[in-house]
């Protein structure tokens, strides 16, 4: 799962969670593999279970976002990605 926008609530990614530079998460995240790009914001808790089946709250069924608003879960297309990476004062 890749997040480029704002999410308020709980995020659970079955395998990998990538927060792009424009991502803002206000809530908890649970994932086995976390990639955070410079500039991303996380206000909340993160949990990264070992993946050995013991104490593993991450579902094998896939990725979820709950109690959220302003969700943008799919990565932007290449044109949008270029705009997101430009400084705001241009």
C-alpha positions, 0 to 999 in steps of 0.5 A: 500500500502506498499513501500520498495524501492524508489519512485519519485513523488506523492503517493496516498493510498486510505486507508493505506500507510506503509513505510518500513525502506528501503523506500525512497519517494521523493514527496508528499503522500496522505493517511488516515492512515500512518505507517512509520518504523524507517529508512524510508525517506520522502522528500516532503509533506504529507496530511492525510485527515479526511476521512469524505468526506469534503476536501478529495482528496484520491480516493476510487478507490485505490492506485496510484503512478505517475511521479515515477521511481524506484518503488517497491510497493509490500512488499518483500517476507520473504527471501528478507525482512530478507536481507533488515533488515540486517545492510549493513556492514555484 
